[in-house]
Amino acid sequence: MIVCVCNNVSDREITRAVQMGMQSMADLRRNLGVGDCCGKCGSCAKRIMRDAAAACPQQRGMSLAAA
C-alpha cells in the first residue's frame, strides 16, 4: 500500500528500510522522502516503522543466530 502519496513510498519500502537499519522518521525522511511534503503520512509511517522494528530481531538488539 502506498503510505506517502507525495513521494510514492510504500509500506514495503518502509519495512525494508527498517530492516536495513533506519530507526527514525528523520532516517525515513532523509532516505525515502516520507513526510517531506504535506506530512499527512507521518502517523501511518511511524506505525509501520514501529511494527517492522518489533518484527526485526536486529532492531530489538538480538542477532539472527540468537532468535
PDB file with SEQRES, HELIX, SHEET and CRYST1 records, atoms N, CA, C and O in Angstrom:
SEQRES   1 A   67  MET ILE VAL CYS VAL CYS ASN ASN VAL SER ASP ARG GLU          
SEQRES   2 A   67  ILE THR ARG ALA VAL GLN MET GLY MET GLN SER MET ALA          
SEQRES   3 A   67  ASP LEU ARG ARG ASN LEU GLY VAL GLY ASP CYS CYS GLY          
SEQRES   4 A   67  LYS CYS GLY SER CYS ALA LYS ARG ILE MET ARG ASP ALA          
SEQRES   5 A   67  ALA ALA ALA CYS PRO GLN GLN ARG GLY MET SER LEU ALA          
SEQRES   6 A   67  ALA ALA                                                      
HELIX    1 AA1 ASP A   11  GLN A   19  1                                   9    
HELIX    2 AA2 MET A   25  LEU A   32  1                                   8    
HELIX    3 AA3 GLY A   42  ALA A   55  1                                  14    
HELIX    4 AA4 PRO A   57  ARG A   60  5                                   4    
SHEET    1 AA1 2 ILE A   2  CYS A   4  0                                        
SHEET    2 AA1 2 VAL A   9  SER A  10 -1                                        
CRYST1    1.000    1.000    1.000  90.00  90.00  90.00 P 1           1          
ATOM      1  N   MET A   1       0.850  -1.173   0.000  1.00  0.00           N  
ATOM      2  CA  MET A   1       0.000   0.000   0.000  1.00  0.00           C  
ATOM      3  C   MET A   1       0.899   1.240   0.000  1.00  0.00           C  
ATOM      4  O   MET A   1       1.958   1.254   0.626  1.00  0.00           O  
ATOM      5  N   ILE A   2       0.469   2.251  -0.693  1.00  0.00           N  
ATOM      6  CA  ILE A   2       1.215   3.497  -0.724  1.00  0.00           C  
ATOM      7  C   ILE A   2       0.933   4.265   0.567  1.00  0.00           C  
ATOM      8  O   ILE A   2      -0.223   4.529   0.900  1.00  0.00           O  
ATOM      9  N   VAL A   3       1.983   4.616   1.282  1.00  0.00           N  
ATOM     10  CA  VAL A   3       1.866   5.354   2.536  1.00  0.00           C  
ATOM     11  C   VAL A   3       2.043   6.844   2.277  1.00  0.00           C  
ATOM     12  O   VAL A   3       1.246   7.664   2.736  1.00  0.00           O  
ATOM     13  N   CYS A   4       3.081   7.182   1.548  1.00  0.00           N  
ATOM     14  CA  CYS A   4       3.370   8.584   1.222  1.00  0.00           C  
ATOM     15  C   CYS A   4       3.023   8.818  -0.241  1.00  0.00           C  
ATOM     16  O   CYS A   4       3.775   8.432  -1.136  1.00  0.00           O  
ATOM     17  N   VAL A   5       1.884   9.450  -0.478  1.00  0.00           N  
ATOM     18  CA  VAL A   5       1.419   9.698  -1.838  1.00  0.00           C  
ATOM     19  C   VAL A   5       2.319  10.723  -2.534  1.00  0.00           C  
ATOM     20  O   VAL A   5       2.584  10.607  -3.730  1.00  0.00           O  
ATOM     21  N   CYS A   6       2.780  11.707  -1.799  1.00  0.00           N  
ATOM     22  CA  CYS A   6       3.601  12.764  -2.386  1.00  0.00           C  
ATOM     23  C   CYS A   6       4.877  12.212  -3.029  1.00  0.00           C  
ATOM     24  O   CYS A   6       5.296  12.678  -4.088  1.00  0.00           O  
ATOM     25  N   ASN A   7       5.492  11.210  -2.375  1.00  0.00           N  
ATOM     26  CA  ASN A   7       6.753  10.661  -2.866  1.00  0.00           C  
ATOM     27  C   ASN A   7       6.655   9.195  -3.270  1.00  0.00           C  
ATOM     28  O   ASN A   7       7.671   8.542  -3.508  1.00  0.00           O  
ATOM     29  N   ASN A   8       5.407   8.671  -3.347  1.00  0.00           N  
ATOM     30  CA  ASN A   8       5.148   7.316  -3.807  1.00  0.00           C  
ATOM     31  C   ASN A   8       5.968   6.274  -3.033  1.00  0.00           C  
ATOM     32  O   ASN A   8       6.670   5.455  -3.626  1.00  0.00           O  
ATOM     33  N   VAL A   9       5.865   6.322  -1.703  1.00  0.00           N  
ATOM     34  CA  VAL A   9       6.588   5.384  -0.835  1.00  0.00           C  
ATOM     35  C   VAL A   9       5.595   4.394  -0.243  1.00  0.00           C  
ATOM     36  O   VAL A   9       4.571   4.778   0.322  1.00  0.00           O  
ATOM     37  N   SER A  10       5.919   3.116  -0.383  1.00  0.00           N  
ATOM     38  CA  SER A  10       5.009   2.067   0.086  1.00  0.00           C  
ATOM     39  C   SER A  10       5.378   1.577   1.482  1.00  0.00           C  
ATOM     40  O   SER A  10       6.458   1.866   1.997  1.00  0.00           O  
ATOM     41  N   ASP A  11       4.456   0.830   2.079  1.00  0.00           N  
ATOM     42  CA  ASP A  11       4.715   0.203   3.373  1.00  0.00           C  
ATOM     43  C   ASP A  11       5.864  -0.789   3.271  1.00  0.00           C  
ATOM     44  O   ASP A  11       6.643  -0.935   4.213  1.00  0.00           O  
ATOM     45  N   ARG A  12       5.975  -1.462   2.153  1.00  0.00           N  
ATOM     46  CA  ARG A  12       7.070  -2.422   1.952  1.00  0.00           C  
ATOM     47  C   ARG A  12       8.424  -1.719   1.933  1.00  0.00           C  
ATOM     48  O   ARG A  12       9.405  -2.233   2.471  1.00  0.00           O  
ATOM     49  N   GLU A  13       8.471  -0.551   1.316  1.00  0.00           N  
ATOM     50  CA  GLU A  13       9.725   0.203   1.290  1.00  0.00           C  
ATOM     51  C   GLU A  13      10.122   0.651   2.696  1.00  0.00           C  
ATOM     52  O   GLU A  13      11.300   0.625   3.051  1.00  0.00           O  
ATOM     53  N   ILE A  14       9.149   1.056   3.483  1.00  0.00           N  
ATOM     54  CA  ILE A  14       9.431   1.471   4.865  1.00  0.00           C  
ATOM     55  C   ILE A  14       9.910   0.271   5.669  1.00  0.00           C  
ATOM     56  O   ILE A  14      10.881   0.374   6.418  1.00  0.00           O  
ATOM     57  N   THR A  15       9.236  -0.867   5.521  1.00  0.00           N  
ATOM     58  CA  THR A  15       9.646  -2.083   6.233  1.00  0.00           C  
ATOM     59  C   THR A  15      11.061  -2.483   5.842  1.00  0.00           C  
ATOM     60  O   THR A  15      11.871  -2.820   6.705  1.00  0.00           O  
ATOM     61  N   ARG A  16      11.361  -2.448   4.560  1.00  0.00           N  
ATOM     62  CA  ARG A  16      12.698  -2.795   4.079  1.00  0.00           C  
ATOM     63  C   ARG A  16      13.745  -1.831   4.640  1.00  0.00           C  
ATOM     64  O   ARG A  16      14.844  -2.245   5.009  1.00  0.00           O  
ATOM     65  N   ALA A  17      13.399  -0.558   4.700  1.00  0.00           N  
ATOM     66  CA  ALA A  17      14.331   0.440   5.243  1.00  0.00           C  
ATOM     67  C   ALA A  17      14.641   0.164   6.715  1.00  0.00           C  
ATOM     68  O   ALA A  17      15.788   0.293   7.145  1.00  0.00           O  
ATOM     69  N   VAL A  18      13.626  -0.213   7.481  1.00  0.00           N  
ATOM     70  CA  VAL A  18      13.831  -0.541   8.895  1.00  0.00           C  
ATOM     71  C   VAL A  18      14.723  -1.777   9.006  1.00  0.00           C  
ATOM     72  O   VAL A  18      15.619  -1.822   9.849  1.00  0.00           O  
ATOM     73  N   GLN A  19      14.487  -2.765   8.172  1.00  0.00           N  
ATOM     74  CA  GLN A  19      15.306  -3.975   8.182  1.00  0.00           C  
ATOM     75  C   GLN A  19      16.760  -3.671   7.835  1.00  0.00           C  
ATOM     76  O   GLN A  19      17.667  -4.392   8.251  1.00  0.00           O  
ATOM     77  N   MET A  20      16.978  -2.600   7.073  1.00  0.00           N  
ATOM     78  CA  MET A  20      18.331  -2.202   6.692  1.00  0.00           C  
ATOM     79  C   MET A  20      18.976  -1.277   7.725  1.00  0.00           C  
ATOM     80  O   MET A  20      20.131  -0.879   7.573  1.00  0.00           O  
ATOM     81  N   GLY A  21      18.220  -0.935   8.782  1.00  0.00           N  
ATOM     82  CA  GLY A  21      18.820  -0.186   9.874  1.00  0.00           C  
ATOM     83  C   GLY A  21      18.270   1.204  10.147  1.00  0.00           C  
ATOM     84  O   GLY A  21      18.693   1.843  11.111  1.00  0.00           O  
ATOM     85  N   MET A  22      17.348   1.693   9.339  1.00  0.00           N  
ATOM     86  CA  MET A  22      16.774   3.007   9.620  1.00  0.00           C  
ATOM     87  C   MET A  22      15.908   2.905  10.863  1.00  0.00           C  
ATOM     88  O   MET A  22      15.118   1.972  11.004  1.00  0.00           O  
ATOM     89  N   GLN A  23      16.061   3.883  11.780  1.00  0.00           N  
ATOM     90  CA  GLN A  23      15.415   3.770  13.086  1.00  0.00           C  
ATOM     91  C   GLN A  23      14.557   4.965  13.466  1.00  0.00           C  
ATOM     92  O   GLN A  23      13.981   4.978  14.554  1.00  0.00           O  
ATOM     93  N   SER A  24      14.454   5.958  12.611  1.00  0.00           N  
ATOM     94  CA  SER A  24      13.693   7.150  12.992  1.00  0.00           C  
ATOM     95  C   SER A  24      12.985   7.735  11.782  1.00  0.00           C  
ATOM     96  O   SER A  24      13.297   7.411  10.636  1.00  0.00           O  
ATOM     97  N   MET A  25      12.030   8.600  12.064  1.00  0.00           N  
ATOM     98  CA  MET A  25      11.364   9.321  10.987  1.00  0.00           C  
ATOM     99  C   MET A  25      12.366  10.189  10.233  1.00  0.00           C  
ATOM    100  O   MET A  25      12.242  10.373   9.022  1.00  0.00           O  
ATOM    101  N   ALA A  26      13.347  10.716  10.935  1.00  0.00           N  
ATOM    102  CA  ALA A  26      14.385  11.516  10.260  1.00  0.00           C  
ATOM    103  C   ALA A  26      15.122  10.663   9.232  1.00  0.00           C  
ATOM    104  O   ALA A  26      15.434  11.137   8.139  1.00  0.00           O  
ATOM    105  N   ASP A  27      15.403   9.402   9.581  1.00  0.00           N  
ATOM    106  CA  ASP A  27      16.040   8.489   8.631  1.00  0.00           C  
ATOM    107  C   ASP A  27      15.150   8.264   7.418  1.00  0.00           C  
ATOM    108  O   ASP A  27      15.616   8.327   6.281  1.00  0.00           O  
ATOM    109  N   LEU A  28      13.869   8.000   7.661  1.00  0.00           N  
ATOM    110  CA  LEU A  28      12.937   7.765   6.557  1.00  0.00           C  
ATOM    111  C   LEU A  28      12.785   9.010   5.690  1.00  0.00           C  
ATOM    112  O   LEU A  28      12.738   8.920   4.464  1.00  0.00           O  
ATOM    113  N   ARG A  29      12.710  10.155   6.325  1.00  0.00           N  
ATOM    114  CA  ARG A  29      12.576  11.420   5.590  1.00  0.00           C  
ATOM    115  C   ARG A  29      13.794  11.647   4.705  1.00  0.00           C  
ATOM    116  O   ARG A  29      13.669  11.983   3.527  1.00  0.00           O  
ATOM    117  N   ARG A  30      14.961  11.461   5.283  1.00  0.00           N  
ATOM    118  CA  ARG A  30      16.217  11.715   4.569  1.00  0.00           C  
ATOM    119  C   ARG A  30      16.421  10.723   3.409  1.00  0.00           C  
ATOM    120  O   ARG A  30      16.880  11.108   2.334  1.00  0.00           O  
ATOM    121  N   ASN A  31      16.084   9.468   3.631  1.00  0.00           N  
ATOM    122  CA  ASN A  31      16.393   8.433   2.644  1.00  0.00           C  
ATOM    123  C   ASN A  31      15.254   8.089   1.688  1.00  0.00           C  
ATOM    124  O   ASN A  31      15.505   7.696   0.549  1.00  0.00           O  
ATOM    125  N   LEU A  32      14.015   8.230   2.132  1.00  0.00           N  
ATOM    126  CA  LEU A  32      12.876   7.870   1.288  1.00  0.00           C  
ATOM    127  C   LEU A  32      11.980   9.057   0.940  1.00  0.00           C  
ATOM    128  O   LEU A  32      11.177   8.975   0.012  1.00  0.00           O  
ATOM    129  N   GLY A  33      12.111  10.141   1.666  1.00  0.00           N  
ATOM    130  CA  GLY A  33      11.258  11.293   1.428  1.00  0.00           C  
ATOM    131  C   GLY A  33       9.919  11.223   2.143  1.00  0.00           C  
ATOM    132  O   GLY A  33       9.030  12.028   1.869  1.00  0.00           O  
ATOM    133  N   VAL A  34       9.764  10.267   3.057  1.00  0.00           N  
ATOM    134  CA  VAL A  34       8.499  10.110   3.787  1.00  0.00           C  
ATOM    135  C   VAL A  34       8.263  11.325   4.684  1.00  0.00           C  
ATOM    136  O   VAL A  34       9.137  11.709   5.461  1.00  0.00           O  
ATOM    137  N   GLY A  35       7.091  11.919   4.573  1.00  0.00           N  
ATOM    138  CA  GLY A  35       6.728  13.053   5.422  1.00  0.00           C  
ATOM    139  C   GLY A  35       7.416  14.349   5.060  1.00  0.00           C  
ATOM    140  O   GLY A  35       7.407  15.299   5.843  1.00  0.00           O  
ATOM    141  N   ASP A  36       8.007  14.400   3.895  1.00  0.00           N  
ATOM    142  CA  ASP A  36       8.800  15.561   3.490  1.00  0.00           C  
ATOM    143  C   ASP A  36       7.965  16.672   2.863  1.00  0.00           C  
ATOM    144  O   ASP A  36       8.396  17.824   2.815  1.00  0.00           O  
ATOM    145  N   CYS A  37       6.782  16.331   2.387  1.00  0.00           N  
ATOM    146  CA  CYS A  37       5.949  17.332   1.701  1.00  0.00           C  
ATOM    147  C   CYS A  37       4.786  17.776   2.585  1.00  0.00           C  
ATOM    148  O   CYS A  37       4.921  18.722   3.361  1.00  0.00           O  
ATOM    149  N   CYS A  38       3.661  17.106   2.474  1.00  0.00           N  
ATOM    150  CA  CYS A  38       2.469  17.539   3.204  1.00  0.00           C  
ATOM    151  C   CYS A  38       2.450  17.034   4.652  1.00  0.00           C  
ATOM    152  O   CYS A  38       1.819  17.649   5.512  1.00  0.00           O  
ATOM    153  N   GLY A  39       3.135  15.924   4.924  1.00  0.00           N  
ATOM    154  CA  GLY A  39       3.221  15.391   6.284  1.00  0.00           C  
ATOM    155  C   GLY A  39       2.060  14.521   6.725  1.00  0.00           C  
ATOM    156  O   GLY A  39       2.070  14.023   7.851  1.00  0.00           O  
ATOM    157  N   LYS A  40       1.066  14.320   5.884  1.00  0.00           N  
ATOM    158  CA  LYS A  40      -0.107  13.537   6.284  1.00  0.00           C  
ATOM    159  C   LYS A  40       0.196  12.058   6.490  1.00  0.00           C  
ATOM    160  O   LYS A  40      -0.585  11.351   7.126  1.00  0.00           O  
ATOM    161  N   CYS A  41       1.310  11.588   5.964  1.00  0.00           N  
ATOM    162  CA  CYS A  41       1.656  10.166   6.074  1.00  0.00           C  
ATOM    163  C   CYS A  41       2.425   9.852   7.362  1.00  0.00           C  
ATOM    164  O   CYS A  41       2.680   8.684   7.655  1.00  0.00           O  
ATOM    165  N   GLY A  42       2.788  10.859   8.117  1.00  0.00           N  
ATOM    166  CA  GLY A  42       3.656  10.675   9.282  1.00  0.00           C  
ATOM    167  C   GLY A  42       3.179   9.642  10.277  1.00  0.00           C  
ATOM    168  O   GLY A  42       3.956   8.772  10.671  1.00  0.00           O  
ATOM    169  N   SER A  43       1.933   9.706  10.694  1.00  0.00           N  
ATOM    170  CA  SER A  43       1.458   8.775  11.724  1.00  0.00           C  
ATOM    171  C   SER A  43       1.416   7.344  11.206  1.00  0.00           C  
ATOM    172  O   SER A  43       1.744   6.415  11.943  1.00  0.00           O  
ATOM    173  N   CYS A  44       1.021   7.153   9.966  1.00  0.00           N  
ATOM    174  CA  CYS A  44       0.990   5.814   9.376  1.00  0.00           C  
ATOM    175  C   CYS A  44       2.415   5.286   9.207  1.00  0.00           C  
ATOM    176  O   CYS A  44       2.680   4.120   9.499  1.00  0.00           O  
ATOM    177  N   ALA A  45       3.316   6.119   8.746  1.00  0.00           N  
ATOM    178  CA  ALA A  45       4.711   5.710   8.567  1.00  0.00           C  
ATOM    179  C   ALA A  45       5.334   5.321   9.902  1.00  0.00           C  
ATOM    180  O   ALA A  45       6.077   4.342   9.975  1.00  0.00           O  
ATOM    181  N   LYS A  46       5.040   6.074  10.956  1.00  0.00           N  
ATOM    182  CA  LYS A  46       5.564   5.746  12.287  1.00  0.00           C  
ATOM    183  C   LYS A  46       5.054   4.397  12.760  1.00  0.00           C  
ATOM    184  O   LYS A  46       5.807   3.612  13.336  1.00  0.00           O  
ATOM    185  N   ARG A  47       3.774   4.125  12.517  1.00  0.00           N  
ATOM    186  CA  ARG A  47       3.197   2.848  12.926  1.00  0.00           C  
ATOM    187  C   ARG A  47       3.854   1.694  12.173  1.00  0.00           C  
ATOM    188  O   ARG A  47       4.182   0.670  12.773  1.00  0.00           O  
ATOM    189  N   ILE A  48       4.045   1.850  10.878  1.00  0.00           N  
ATOM    190  CA  ILE A  48       4.684   0.808  10.075  1.00  0.00           C  
ATOM    191  C   ILE A  48       6.121   0.606  10.527  1.00  0.00           C  
ATOM    192  O   ILE A  48       6.593  -0.527  10.624  1.00  0.00           O  
ATOM    193  N   MET A  49       6.816   1.702  10.805  1.00  0.00           N  
ATOM    194  CA  MET A  49       8.195   1.622  11.270  1.00  0.00           C  
ATOM    195  C   MET A  49       8.258   0.884  12.614  1.00  0.00           C  
ATOM    196  O   MET A  49       9.117   0.022  12.800  1.00  0.00           O  
ATOM    197  N   ARG A  50       7.372   1.206  13.538  1.00  0.00           N  
ATOM    198  CA  ARG A  50       7.334   0.558  14.852  1.00  0.00           C  
ATOM    199  C   ARG A  50       7.039  -0.934  14.716  1.00  0.00           C  
ATOM    200  O   ARG A  50       7.694  -1.755  15.358  1.00  0.00           O  
ATOM    201  N   ASP A  51       6.066  -1.288  13.892  1.00  0.00           N  
ATOM    202  CA  ASP A  51       5.718  -2.693  13.689  1.00  0.00           C  
ATOM    203  C   ASP A  51       6.869  -3.461  13.037  1.00  0.00           C  
ATOM    204  O   ASP A  51       7.152  -4.598  13.416  1.00  0.00           O  
ATOM    205  N   ALA A  52       7.524  -2.851  12.071  1.00  0.00           N  
ATOM    206  CA  ALA A  52       8.648  -3.501  11.396  1.00  0.00           C  
ATOM    207  C   ALA A  52       9.813  -3.694  12.357  1.00  0.00           C  
ATOM    208  O   ALA A  52      10.478  -4.729  12.325  1.00  0.00           O  
ATOM    209  N   ALA A  53      10.062  -2.711  13.205  1.00  0.00           N  
ATOM    210  CA  ALA A  53      11.151  -2.822  14.180  1.00  0.00           C  
ATOM    211  C   ALA A  53      10.855  -3.926  15.187  1.00  0.00           C  
ATOM    212  O   ALA A  53      11.764  -4.650  15.594  1.00  0.00           O  
ATOM    213  N   ALA A  54       9.604  -4.064  15.590  1.00  0.00           N  
ATOM    214  CA  ALA A  54       9.224  -5.103  16.546  1.00  0.00           C  
ATOM    215  C   ALA A  54       9.397  -6.499  15.942  1.00  0.00           C  
ATOM    216  O   ALA A  54       9.688  -7.456  16.660  1.00  0.00           O  
ATOM    217  N   ALA A  55       9.221  -6.611  14.633  1.00  0.00           N  
ATOM    218  CA  ALA A  55       9.335  -7.898  13.956  1.00  0.00           C  
ATOM    219  C   ALA A  55      10.758  -8.205  13.504  1.00  0.00           C  
ATOM    220  O   ALA A  55      11.034  -9.305  13.026  1.00  0.00           O  
ATOM    221  N   CYS A  56      11.650  -7.253  13.650  1.00  0.00           N  
ATOM    222  CA  CYS A  56      13.013  -7.396  13.147  1.00  0.00           C  
ATOM    223  C   CYS A  56      13.980  -7.621  14.312  1.00  0.00           C  
ATOM    224  O   CYS A  56      14.190  -6.712  15.114  1.00  0.00           O  
ATOM    225  N   PRO A  57      14.570  -8.812  14.420  1.00  0.00           N  
ATOM    226  CA  PRO A  57      15.477  -9.108  15.547  1.00  0.00           C  
ATOM    227  C   PRO A  57      16.624  -8.116  15.684  1.00  0.00           C  
ATOM    228  O   PRO A  57      17.009  -7.790  16.806  1.00  0.00           O  
ATOM    229  N   GLN A  58      17.183  -7.623  14.578  1.00  0.00           N  
ATOM    230  CA  GLN A  58      18.295  -6.677  14.660  1.00  0.00           C  
ATOM    231  C   GLN A  58      17.871  -5.394  15.367  1.00  0.00           C  
ATOM    232  O   GLN A  58      18.667  -4.803  16.098  1.00  0.00           O  
ATOM    233  N   GLN A  59      16.655  -4.962  15.166  1.00  0.00           N  
ATOM    234  CA  GLN A  59      16.166  -3.731  15.760  1.00  0.00           C  
ATOM    235  C   GLN A  59      15.832  -3.912  17.237  1.00  0.00           C  
ATOM    236  O   GLN A  59      15.727  -2.933  17.975  1.00  0.00           O  
ATOM    237  N   ARG A  60      15.662  -5.167  17.674  1.00  0.00           N  
ATOM    238  CA  ARG A  60      15.382  -5.439  19.083  1.00  0.00           C  
ATOM    239  C   ARG A  60      16.666  -5.732  19.843  1.00  0.00           C  
ATOM    240  O   ARG A  60      16.633  -6.049  21.032  1.00  0.00           O  
ATOM    241  N   GLY A  61      17.807  -5.625  19.145  1.00  0.00           N  
ATOM    242  CA  GLY A  61      19.085  -5.853  19.799  1.00  0.00           C  
ATOM    243  C   GLY A  61      19.479  -7.326  19.871  1.00  0.00           C  
ATOM    244  O   GLY A  61      20.347  -7.706  20.657  1.00  0.00           O  
ATOM    245  N   MET A  62      18.833  -8.154  19.042  1.00  0.00           N  
ATOM    246  CA  MET A  62      19.145  -9.574  19.028  1.00  0.00           C  
ATOM    247  C   MET A  62      19.763  -9.925  17.677  1.00  0.00           C  
ATOM    248  O   MET A  62      19.435  -9.309  16.663  1.00  0.00           O  
ATOM    249  N   SER A  63      20.635 -10.890  17.663  1.00  0.00           N  
ATOM    250  CA  SER A  63      21.179 -11.364  16.399  1.00  0.00           C  
ATOM    251  C   SER A  63      20.264 -12.448  15.861  1.00  0.00           C  
ATOM    252  O   SER A  63      19.476 -13.027  16.609  1.00  0.00           O  
ATOM    253  N   LEU A  64      20.363 -12.724  14.574  1.00  0.00           N  
ATOM    254  CA  LEU A  64      19.546 -13.774  13.988  1.00  0.00           C  
ATOM    255  C   LEU A  64      19.905 -15.139  14.556  1.00  0.00           C  
ATOM    256  O   LEU A  64      19.042 -16.010  14.665  1.00  0.00           O  
ATOM    257  N   ALA A  65      21.158 -15.335  14.916  1.00  0.00           N  
ATOM    258  CA  ALA A  65      21.588 -16.622  15.478  1.00  0.00           C  
ATOM    259  C   ALA A  65      20.925 -16.892  16.814  1.00  0.00           C  
ATOM    260  O   ALA A  65      20.673 -18.046  17.160  1.00  0.00           O  
ATOM    261  N   ALA A  66      20.639 -15.843  17.569  1.00  0.00           N  
ATOM    262  CA  ALA A  66      20.028 -15.992  18.886  1.00  0.00           C  
ATOM    263  C   ALA A  66      18.531 -16.187  18.804  1.00  0.00           C  
ATOM    264  O   ALA A  66      17.902 -16.633  19.765  1.00  0.00           O  
ATOM    265  N   ALA A  67      17.956 -15.854  17.657  1.00  0.00           N  
ATOM    266  CA  ALA A  67      16.496 -15.938  17.520  1.00  0.00           C  
ATOM    267  C   ALA A  67      16.025 -17.345  17.274  1.00  0.00           C  
ATOM    268  O   ALA A  67      14.824 -17.579  17.138  1.00  0.00           O  
TER     269      ALA A  67                                                      
END                                                                             
